[in-house]
Amino acid sequence: MSSFKIIAAFFAGLGCALLLPFFQKLPAETLSSMALYLLLFLVGVSIGGRRETLQMLRGIRPSLLLLPLMVASGSILAPGLVAALFLPLSFQEGAAVGAGMGYYSLSSILITKISGETLGLIALLSNIFREILALTMTPLLVRYCGRLSGIAAGGATAMDTTLPVIVRFTGKEFAIIAVFSGLVLTLCTPVLVTAILSYGA
């Protein structure tokens, strides 16, 4: 439901900009920067406020560090290759979109600020679709690809929006692993997106 609200909000904003002259006069770049800083602040508050989660994560086995590493690698390399081979985008642009890890709100603002509205829109829609697919396809992924695949599909959202579906189909014992993977990917998203788009710029 949250994904559809985001899409509705986007098209509402688009409609306002097209139909109402007032919105066309707003300093879009300044507003997007303010929104980005506010979002980063709220991410920090959200993560810092989950002390019970941080305490649970102390019991995570070091070997599980490989899970978010592999998820991040696949999320970056696969879209980069698809973009370079089949789309009118560079490997760098596709990789940056994939580095959003399903965290559409933050990644789309970052990408828009660095590379423009077109790639930002692609990032927004791609990462929304990733969340929707994770919510709907997790049962099949878990059945045919193993329980960790559901966590991998969720990306950064495995710690919040897709967590209930992941727990339902993988078991409660995988909840901490999902939260851990999602938390690491959430923290990495702004760093990876910025680094990828800044490389060679």
N, C-alpha and C positions, 0 to 999 in steps of 0.2 A: 504493500500500500504506500509506503514512503517513497518508493521509486516513482510511482504514478503521480504523487503529489509534486515531486521535483520536476517531472516533465510538464505538468500543468502549470507550475510556477514559471517555468522557462517560456512557454508559449504565451502566458499572460503578459510577461514582460515584453516579449516580442510584439504582441498586439498593441500594447501601450505605446511602444516606441514608434510603431508604424502609424497609429491613428491619432496620437496626442502630441502636438508640437512641443509641449512642456518637457516631455521626457527626452526629446531629441537634443535639448539644450543642456542637459545634465552632463557634468564632466565625467564621462564613463571611465576613463583611466584612473582618475582619482578615487572614484567610488569603488572600483574593483580592487585597488590597492588597500583601501580601508577595510573592505570585506575580507580580503586575504589575511591581513594582520589580526582582525577580530577572530577569524576562524582558527588561525594558529594558536591564538591565546586560549580559545575555548577548548581546543584539543588538549593543550597542556593542562588546563583545569580539570577536564574530564578524566584524563589518565592519572593525574596526581591525586584526584579525589577518590579513586578506586583503591583504597589501601588494602582492602580484603583481597582484591585480585592480585595486587603486588605481593602480598604475603603468600598466597597460594603458589605463585610462580617461582618462589624460592625452592620448591620441591621438584622443579622440572629437571629431568636428566639432561646433562650436557649434549648427549647425542641428538636430542630433539632440536637443537639449534640448526641442524641440517634442514629441517622442514621449511621454515620461512626462507632459508637461503635458496633451496630448490624451487620454491614457489616464485620467489622474486626473479630467479634466473629464467624460468620458463615464461613468466609474465612479460619479461622484457624482450627476450630473444625471439619468441614465436611471433608476436605482433610486428616486430622489426623486420623479420624476414618476409612475412606476408605483405607488409606495406611496400617493401623494396621490390618484390618480385611481381606482385599482382595489382598494386594500387599506385596512383600518381603521388606517392609520398616517399620520402627517404626512409632508410633504415632508422635513422636517428629520430624522426618524427613518430614512426610506428612504435619504437621502443619507449619513447616518452609517454605515449598514450597507454601502453601496457603497464608502465611503471606506476600508473594510478592505482593499481591493485584493487580496483572496485571502489576506491574512495573518490567518488565522482565530484563531490562538492569542492574539496581542496585541490585535487589534481586539475580540474577544469579551469579553476581560477588561476592557478599557477601557470598553466600552459597558455592561457589567453594572455596573461601579462607578458610572458616571454616571447611567444611565437604568433600571437594574433588570435582573432575570434574564430576563424575557420577551424584551426587545429583544436582550439579550446572546445568548440562544439562537438567535434569528433570524439574528444576525450570524454566529455560529459555523457554522450549517448552510449559510447562503447562501454564505459564503466557502469552505467545504469543497467545495460543489457547483461553485463557480467553478473551483477547482483541478482537480477531476475532469473537468469539461467541457474545460478547457484541455488536459489530458493526452489526452483521447479525441478531441476535435474539431479539434485543430491541423492534422492532414493535410487535412481538408476546408476549413478556414479559409484555409490557405496556397494551396490549389489555386484557390479561387474568389474570395478577397478580397485576395490578395497576401501576401507573406512577413512584412510588419510586423504583420499581423493576429494571427499566432500569438504574437508577443511581447506585443501588447496584451491578448490573452485571458489570458495568464499573470499579468498585473499584477505584484505584488511577488514572486510565485513564479518569475518569469522568470529570476531570478538563481540559483535553486537547484533546487527540485523539478521544475519543468517545463522547465528548461534543456536536458536531454538530448533531449527530444522536439522542442523548438524547433530545436535544432542539426541534428537528423536530417532535418527536413523543410524547413528554410530554408537550410541550408549553414553551414559553419564560419565564414564571413565575417560571419555575423550573431550570433555568440556574444558578442562584446564589446558589441554594441548591446543584446542581451538582458540582459546583466549590468548594464550601465549603467542601463537603464530600470528593472529590478527593484530595483537599489540605491537609486535616487532615490525610487521609490514606497515602499520599505521605510522610508526615513528620514521620508517625509512622512506615513505612515499615522497614527502617534500624534498628530502635530500637527493633521492634518485632522479626525480623529475627535473629538478634544477640542474643537477650535474650532467645529465644526458643532453639537455638542450643547450647548456653552456659550453659543452665540449666542442672545440673547433670554431666557436662563434667569434 
